[in-house]
Amino acid sequence: MRRVLYIQYTNPAGYPPLEHSSRILAGDGWQVLFLGTRALGADALRFPPHPNIRVRYMNFCPAGWRQKLHYLFFCLWILGWVMLWRARWIYASDPLACPVGLWLSVLPWLRVLYHEHDSPGPSIGSFQRLVGWTRRQLARRADCCVLPNEARLERFRAETGTRQKAFCVWNCPSTQEVAPPRASANGSFWLLYHGSIVPDRLPLAVVDALAHLPNSVKLRVIGYETVGSAGYVGAIQEHARQLAVDYRLEVVGALRHRFELMDWCKRSDAGLALMPLRSSDVNQRAMIGASNKAFDYLAAGLPLVVSDLPDWRAAYVEPGYGFACDPEDPESIARAIQALLDDAERARSMGENGRQRILAGWNYETHFLPVLRRFSVRQGDSPPDTHFADELAAR
């Protein structure tokens, strides 16, 4: 049976690469089943219907001793489905899936893929150390490992001793999500931010920048607060009221399906993809490829405003897809946006060049191809060449 069982102890619909990979596999004739939980904040997110894809959720459980029981039941729930459904592949896609994923890797009829969206930090406490140990063991036993950034991939290889079967697959959009060429903009100029609404990704300096720009410039925010950023949307709205720019702020909130998000991208004029210039978080220091924001904006033909970081400049500014700024400096942000306003034709050209780049190679079908080939290799056969993924990322 060509069946793939995705397991993740958060809402899998909050991760676009899982939607893309599952639809690629489903289109290739695989039956796909997701097992996850309804995460706080991202609870509204869902996958669009597909005849070969099913999704089952457990309810969210807040932190505390009940969550430990909830996690144990989650693992048993997965084991029950494995025995009942008889999948051929297990697609484990977060560290908390590693303990049960490692146990499943010993079953002779199962093959395991491990996809790590965010690199875990230092292990604190006995449970996290256990998860870290199972992560290292699963990485060695898995048929294939996937990470979204080259620097994270090298760190993963060093931590786990896994090399030949680890792939870098960027979090690009699907070719089916690429919009038609954009017409010339008229009227309001809408800046778009989408994703988790946290101070590091959407600083209040962006609202301050509106006060330095013409009234035609407006900010649209799509996404959800995380557990650690509860109340931040209200803080943004209050800050906008204090600056008398609240009428230029639109908070859409969380959308149920990703295709709704891509439709909002098409109705906007420029995309914000900001990261802190200084961070101790390994994930924030290595976001090229891992952040889907810039790719999503480019798929809709939007020019970018990104942080003035060396790797972001090299990926998006130097090729001519947008401008860079200091995300903590309102005047720097305003200058980058004003540059788009001052030359509308150049801004349109930036977005169109980026859209063509998505079609040419920065898409999930292209980046996922080396992994897809693993699914067609019979157990025990030699794997395909893994250097193809590195070549794709370098182009």
N, C-alpha and C positions, 0 to 999 in steps of 0.2 A: 504494500500500500504506500503510495507517495503522499505521506502525511508529515507535516511539520508542526510541532507543538512549541509555541512561544511562551516562556515563563518570565514573569517580572513582578516584583513585589511593590509596584506602583502602577499608576494608570498607563498602559502602553500607548494609548492614543495621544499622550503628551509628547511623544517622540516621533517626529516625522520620518526618520530613517526606518523605523519599524513599519510604518504604513507603506513606505516605498518598497522595502524588501519583500514584505508579505504579498503585495500586489504583483511584484515581478514573479515571485514563486507561484502565486495563484494563476497568473497568466501562462506560466510554463506547465500547468496541469497539476500542481501540488494542491492538496487539501490543507488548509491552515486553521489552527485553533489557537487563540490567545487565552491565557489564564493570567489575570492580574487583579489588582484591587482598585477601588475608587479612591484616589488620592485627594487629600484636602487641597482646595484651590483649583486643581486641574480636573475636578470631578465631572464638569460639563463636557469635557472633550470626548469625542467618539470617532471611530473609524467610519467612513462611508460604507454603505452596503456593497458586498461582493458575493457572488454565488459560491465561491470557493473559500471564503473566510468567515469564521465564526469567532465571537468574543464572549467570554464569560468572566464575570467579576465577583470578587468577594467585597463586602462592605468595608469602608474605612474604619480603622480602630485607632483612637488617640494613644499617645505615649503612656507608658505605665505597665503594670504587671499584666493587664489584660492583653496588651499588644504582644507580649511574649507568647501567650497562649494562642493569640490570633496568628502569629507567624508560624507556630508549630502546626496549627490546623491547616494553614496555607500549604506547608510542605506535604502534609498527608493528603491534602486535596489534590495536589499535583501527582503524587504517586498513584492515587486512585485513578486519575484520568489516563496516566501512562499505561496502566494495566488494562483499562477499559478500551482506550482508543487505539492503542498499538501504533504509535507514531514511529517513523523511521528516523527523524531528526528531532533533537531538542535544541531550541534557539533560546539560550539563557542570556538575558540582556540587562542585568544589573548585578552588583556584588551580592545582594541578598538572595539572588537565585543560585549562587555558587554552592552552598551546602547541599541542596537537593540535586543540583546539576552534577556535582561530583559523584554522588551516590548513583545517579542514573548512568553516568559514564561507564560504570562497570558492567552494565547489562549488554550482552553481546550483540543484540539486534539494534541497539541504539547508537547513533552518531550524534555528537554534540558540537554546537557552535557557541562560542562565548563572545558577546558584543558588549563592550564597555563604553558607555556614553560619557561618563565622568570618572576620572581617576580618583580613587579613594585617598583620603588624607591619612595621617598617622592613626594607628589602631589604639584606641583607648578603651580599656575594659576587656574582660575575658571574652565576651560575645564578639566584639569587633575583631579581636585577635583570631578567633575561630573563623570568622568570615574571611579575614585576610589569608589565613592558611589554606582554606578551601579554594579561594581564588587562585592562589599560586598552583595548587595541585590540579585544579580544573584546567588552567591554562596549558599545563603540560600534557594533560590527557585528551583535551579537545581536538577534534579534527581540524578546527579552524578558529582563529581569534580575529576580531575586528575592532579597530579603534579609529576615531575620526580625525586624528591629527598626528603628524609625523613625530613631533617631539614627545607626545604622549605614548606613541607606539614604541619609540626607543626606550623610554622609561619603563614601559611594560615589559619589553624584552629583557631588560637588565634585571628587573625584579623577579621575573618568573623563569628566565632561562629559555623562553620560547622565541624562536627566530623564523624558521622557514615557513611555518604555517600561520603567521600573523600578518594581517593585511591592514593597510590604511585606506579607509573608505570615507570620503568626505560626506558631510551632511548636505548634499546638494538636493535641489528639487527634481522632480520627475520631468521628463520632456513633455508629458501631457499637461503640465502646469504652466508651461511657457505661454505668455500672452502674445497676441498679434502685435505688430509694430504700433507704437503710440502716435496719436495725432498731436498737434501743437496744443499746449495748455492754454486755457483762458480762465479769467476770473481768479478765484482763490488759489493759493499755492499751499497744498496740504503736505505737511511733513508726517510721516508715518513711523510709529514705533510699535513693534509687536514682540511678544514674548512674556517672560516672567517680569512683573513690575516690581523692581527692586532698585534701591538707590545707586548701586554700582552700574546698572545698565541704563537707567533713565534718571540721571541726576537732576536736582531742582534747577541746576544751571541752564538746562534746556528751556524751562519755563522763563527764567530770567532773560534768555536770549530773545524770546518773543517781544519783550519790551524794547529791544534795540532794532526791531525789524518792522517793515510796513504792516499795516493792518490786514493786508491780503494774505499774510503768512499765518497759517493755523497749524495746530498740532493735534494729531489723531493718535490715540493710545488704545491698543488692542492687547488683551492678555489677562493675567490673573495675578493676584498677590500670592506669595509663598507663605509658608508657616512663619518664617523669620521676618517677613515684611508686612505683616498684617497692619492695616491702617494707612499704608503708604499712599494709596490712591486718594484718600481723603486729604492727606498732607499736600499732595500735588494740587488738588482742586483749591484748597485753602490758600496756597501760595499764589496761584493764578488770580484768585479774588483780590488778594492784597496788592497785586501789581496791576489790577484792573485789566487783565487780559483773559479772564475766565471765559468770555464769549468767543475766544479763539481757541479754546481747548475742548476737544470731544473725546470722552472716555467711552469706548464701545464695550469694553469688558471682554470676557472670555467667549469665544465662538465654539459652537459644537463640533463643526467639521472644518478640516483644513481647506477645502475648496472655497468656503466662505471667506477665509482669510485671504486667499489668493485673489478673490474678487475685490476685496478692499484694497489690496495692493494696486490693482489696475486703476482704482479710482483715486489714487494718491499721486503725488508729484515728486517726492524724494523720500529716501529711506534713511532712518537713523540706526546705526550699528555702533554703539559706543561701549568701550571697555575702559576700566581704570588704567591710568598710565603706570601706576605702581601697585603691585599686589603680591601678597605672600601665597596666594592660592595657585597651585600648579595648573589648574584648569583655566583660570583667567589669564595666565601667562601664555597659554598655548591654545588659542581659540581659532586660528585660521583653519578652515575646514570643519571644525567642530561647531562653529556658530552658523546656524542656517539663515539668520536674518539677512545678511548681505546677499546670499544666493537667491533668497525669495524675492527681495526687491529687484535684483537684476533680472530675474525671470519675468517680471512685469514691466521691464524697461525703465526702471527708476534709477536716476543717479544717486550716489551714496554720499552720506556724511559719516565719516568713520573717525576713530581715535587716531591721534598722531603717534602711532607705534611703528617701529621699523618693519615688522612683518606685515602689518595692515597696509602700510604705505606701498610695500613691494607688491602685495597681492591686488590692491584695489585702486590706489592713487596713481602710481607710476604707469600702469597700463591705460589709465584714462577713464576710469569708471566713476570717479567722484573726487571729493576734497576731504582733507584731514583737518582735525581741530583738536584743541585741548578740551576734553569733556568737563573739566572743572571750571573753565573760564567762559562765562556767558558771551563776552565780546568775541572770543575766538570762534565759538559756535556760530554766532551771528555772522561773522565774516565769511565763513564757509557757505552758509545758506545764501547770503547776499550775492556771493559769486555765482551761484546758480541762477538767481533772479536777474542779474545783470546781463547774462548771456544765455537766453532761453534756448537758442539753437545749439549751443555747446552742451548745455544740460541735457537736451534731448538726445544728442549724439552720444554722450556718455552712457545714458541708459540703454540706447540701442546697441552700442558696442558690447555692453555687459550682457544684454539679452542674447546676442549672437554667440558670446562666449559660453553661455549656459547650453545652448543648442550644440555647440561644437565639442564640448567635453565636460563642462562642469555640470553634469547631470547624473542622477543616481543610477540610471541604467548603465552608463559607461563605467562608473566607479565600482559598482557592485558586480560587474561581469566576472572578475577573477573568483569571487566568492560563489557566484552562481555555478561556475564550472565545477566547484567542489561537490555540489549537490548531484552532479551527473557522473561523478567518479565512483565506481563501485568500491565497497569497503575492502581495504587491503591493496588496492592498486596504487600506483605512483601518482602523487598529486600534480596538478598543473603548475607551471612556472609562476612563482609568487612575485617576481620582479615586475610583472606587468602593472600591478597596482602602484608601485613606486614611480614607474614611468608616466602613468596617467597623472599623478599628483604633480609631477615636475613640469608638465606641459602647460 
